[in-house]
Amino acid sequence: MKGLGVASTALAAATLFAASAVAATSVDPIVIKVRLIVRITAPVHELISFAMQGNKFFYKTNGTEFYIKGLAYQQDVGGNGSTTAGSSTFTDPLADPAGCKRDIPLLQELQTNTIRVYAINVSLDHSQCMQMLQDAGIYLIADLSQPAVSINRDTPQWNDQVYKQYTSVVDALQKYTNVLGFFAGNEVANSVNTTAASAFVKAAVRDMKAYIKQQNYRTIGVGYATADVSDIRVQLADYFNCGPAAAAIDFWGYNIYSWCGNSSYSLSGYETRTQEFANYTVPAFFAEYGCNTVEPRAFSEVAALFGSDMTSVWSGGIVYEYFQETNKYGLVSINGDTASKLPDFAAYSSQIAMVSPSGVNSASYTPTNTVARSCPTTGSAWEAATALPPTPNQQLCSCMLPALSCVAKPNGNDTAVQSLFAEVCGLFQGVCNGITANATTGVYGAYSMCNATEQLSWAFNAYYQNQKGTQNNDACDFNGAATTQAAASPTGSCAALISQAGSAGTGTVTSVPSGTGSGGGSGGSSSSSTATKKGAAGMVTVPSFSFGMLSLGIYVMAAAMVGAGMVLL
């Protein structure tokens, strides 16, 4: 993979991703069709087949194993919806043809066959950059979140808004054959007390895999990029790999910065990490690497990552990062239309040029890692149950609202809405069961993925129905925040959805969403979310809400969900 000058080297440079996980008991290769760009005198396109077996990627035509040589390629945006400035705005590098034209020759100089982009603005045009990348033999791994809409570790929720954001990115990028896969989350859980958020991310993995299939898109893999946290690194890898293949990750990204300066395979922890992933059933690679505590970076870990000790387990990695920012991880600095090479550029260039992993040939490879990991047990060291949140279904939420007799009035006051949730959920046991989520016990209300107004309306109506026949004439008032309406009897598909949800809102809705995610953009309000904290009986969460840029969470202790049992944090 030294360049793109002739057909033989172009074949090695074409980055190809398997797009769906191997079933736990399957050893048959998954074959997908991808586009190969061969440069001789002009780009020539021809279809080849690509196969995945066990934890490896293979070219189907000759059985050669494939390794990622990648770079993180985006300014001012980190994973999981964060920006270096703490704002909701970001620059989409794939919507900047001038920037792509400036940078792609330098990416090629670094033998790059894959870039990772953390946030996509689906309202912009990506066709020019994606074509330039394709012509250069460079493929894309895209995160599905963006700064304003993501699954947040402290207030996690898999709801209609986040679902729309994720599907909109899939819709926007699926047509480009050099899109290799998507990350459903990046370092969402980074401590034991944030592991409950993993249930929401795994639900996103499940639903994006199903959505891609439902829309009849070409097969594209969905994975997760994890933080290197010693207390939970093994549990995280187990959790996202365990259970039914339909909900398991297709590939595993590992953000690891433990090799600093001239460390070693053993001292850096690379040896131990390789042993831990030796029997993983899907491809694993470094989604970020390149410690900078010693400057300039020597990138001596490149030889190890692409050397014989690691290539049987890891499928390469993505260096963090191309652009120089305040964190000083960049390989180049940008000044207008000019990109200037930094010392790290030369160091990485020399190291990546010296590696040429050979791997194994598919014809002589029989995977022994065919059994998925066991799911971690919930307890003091892990807080996410195997049962996952329901698939967001806007149709269900839209059907529910007209069927209520008492509904919430629109309210843009965050504090007021927070107080209303606290009030109604504390009035009697079970009033908020249809909208709460407990990721530790795996119990989720059917309407736990609806928006804040819909969820508050559900809770108001539940209380109103409970008070019928009493002398409480203000049961649908809540100091003017609620109002009565003539409830419409659900018909057609709405009747089926409401019936599945059940009168208490605790049923299981089996109907899948019918709409696409088209229309999500780079702006808008922050994602609705909930948070999880450990309690004696498990923490039950009710919805947060988003107005403007502020997202607030409401928390309910399962053991005290009556009267004054509502706890506001």
Buried (B, 14 or more C-beta within 10 A) or exposed (E): BEBBEEEEBBBBBBBBBBBBBBBBEBBEBBEBEBBBBBBEEEBEEEEBBBBBBBBBBBBBEEBBBBBBBBBBBBBBBBBBBBBEEEEBBBBBBBBBBEBBEBBBEBBBBBBBBBBBBBBBBBBBEBEBBBBBBBBBBBBBBBBBBBBBBBBBBBBBBBBBBBBBBBBBBBBBBBEBBBBBBBBBBBBBBBEBBBBBBBBBBBBBBBBBBBBBEBEEBEBBBBBBBBBBBEEBBBBBBBBBBBBEBEBBBBBBBBBBBBBBBEBEBEEBBBBEBBEBBEBBBBBBBBBBBBBBEEEBBBBBBBBBBBEEBBBEBBBBBBBBBBBBBEEEBBBBBBEEEEBEBBEBBEBBBEBBBEBEBEBBEBEEBEBEBBEBBEBBEBEEEBBBBBBBBBBBBBBBBBBBBBBBBBBBEEBEEBEEBBBBBBBBBBBBEBBBBBBBBBBBBBBBBBBBBBBBBBBBBBBBBBBBBBBEEEEEEEBBBBEEBBBBBEEEEBEEEBEBBBEBBBEEBBBEBEEEBEEBBEEBBBBBBBBBBBBBBBBEBBBBBBBBBBBEEEBBBBBBBBEBBBEEBBBEE
